[in-house]
Amino acid sequence: MPPLPAEAGFGTRAIHAGEAGDPSRAYLNPIYQTASFRFDSFEESDATFAGERPGYFYTRNGNPTIAALEAKLAALEEIGLGEPARALAFGSGMAAVSAVLLALAEAGGQIISQEALYGVTYHIQAALLPRYGIGVTFVDPSDPAAVARALDEANGRARAVLLETPVNPTLRCMDIAAIAQIAHAHQALLIVDNTLATPYAQRPLALGADVSVYSTTKFISGHGAIIGGAAVMPASADFVPWLELYRKNLGAIPSPFDAWLTALGLRTLHIRMERHCANALAVARFLETQPQVTRVYYPGLPTSPDYALASRQMTAFGAMVSFEVKGGMEAARRVLDAVRLCVITPTLGTLDTLITHPATMSHRDLTPAERQRMGISDGLIRLSIGLEDVTDIIADLEQALAQL
Ligand SMILES: *Cc1c(COP(=O)(O)O)cnc(C)c1O
């Protein structure tokens, strides 16, 4: 398979990277739906296990279908990085986040984390890591000085800083380049959960981060058919062998079929994101004009507190739009009951426009005080804008808001 030219653009990489490597010359990579691989002899088995001969032997350790997906993920994140990237696919976004945290932290170490982030990521850090003697300090990194203070207080014990930007569901943005510099000055690594932006809209490694993590369940696979995850880092990063070891030993690899569906979805990521983002901007602008809406959260609106930062560090503003309706919980309930096109479902990043109520869905288990700290009011509604005709999305929201 000839390598892609270094200057190949995002769309070309999304389509061509990781393809055309099959020995039978299948047009699409075949699905190697197998648990293990055969050897022809003792010698071949011995050399493969010794690592002296390239080859697969057991799918928990690796599989050609999964490797093809990883080649695509690495090629997309590599743009602007100046060195090869390495991607590892996981069985879920949480498997990727957990393995990265475990690979980077050690007993006695400290993680500096954002407080307002994906609920399960928060829970792993608040409740599970401390059981292994790993401390976690939660800060609000929209002020990078708060990260610097936490790193100072960790007194050399900080191993990593974890960010999510834009953050779900308020879509606040964190300054990746500034925080990477601060983290590195303290010998800590920067992990960025880039699920909401995808590498189409934001490339954390090129901005100085050490690892990008993804729930590929969302926009990356794009069709809401699989649960998956990924971690992408410079191929030379010294923690790559640790991460491989954790994935293998925890058994956190995806199935070949899920990896194949994810790679198929990735081939249209750029086209989907273009439309997702254009539709999202139009919906955000529409919502700003609605009297029943008290606030719209979208980093691509000039009224957003993060518009300047997002314009600098993102190449597009993403597909997530949140808004607050007048009338709190009762008004939010009426909007969710009134929509006809938008689908009520607790995920994001599929072809349809999805609507959720964070206070009773994704952030239900938090206390009202915690929700308030994270900016999640009872009247907050989150949309994952889909690929429908935008006039239809807007018409649906308009008729739903008219019920208030
Ligand atoms: C969904 C999500 C995750 C978790 O991913 P799963 O694939 O559901 O395990 C992590 N981070 C963010 C930002 C997410 O949206």
The ligand as a Tripos MOL2 file, in Angstrom:
@<TRIPOS>MOLECULE
LIG
   15    15     1     0     0
SMALL
NO_CHARGES

@<TRIPOS>ATOM
      1 C1        -19.8600    9.2470   25.5400 C.3       1 LIG1
      2 C2        -18.6660    9.9200   26.0910 C.ar      1 LIG1
      3 C3        -17.6850    9.2150   26.8000 C.ar      1 LIG1
      4 C4        -17.8330    7.7300   27.1170 C.3       1 LIG1
      5 O1        -17.7990    6.9580   25.9710 O.3       1 LIG1
      6 P1        -18.5130    5.5220   25.8560 P.3       1 LIG1
      7 O2        -18.2160    5.1510   24.4460 O.co2     1 LIG1
      8 O3        -19.9620    5.7340   26.1350 O.co2     1 LIG1
      9 O4        -17.8790    4.6270   26.8600 O.co2     1 LIG1
     10 C5        -16.5780    9.8860   27.2560 C.ar      1 LIG1
     11 N1        -16.4280   11.2110   27.0430 N.ar      1 LIG1
     12 C6        -17.3590   11.9280   26.3740 C.ar      1 LIG1
     13 C7        -17.1470   13.3780   26.1700 C.3       1 LIG1
     14 C8        -18.5070   11.3150   25.8710 C.ar      1 LIG1
     15 O5        -19.4280   12.0330   25.2210 O.3       1 LIG1
@<TRIPOS>BOND
     1     1     2 1
     2     2     3 ar
     3     2    14 ar
     4     3     4 1
     5     3    10 ar
     6     4     5 1
     7     5     6 1
     8     6     7 2
     9     6     8 1
    10     6     9 1
    11    10    11 ar
    12    11    12 ar
    13    12    13 1
    14    12    14 ar
    15    14    15 1
@<TRIPOS>SUBSTRUCTURE
     1 LIG1         1 GROUP 0 **** ****
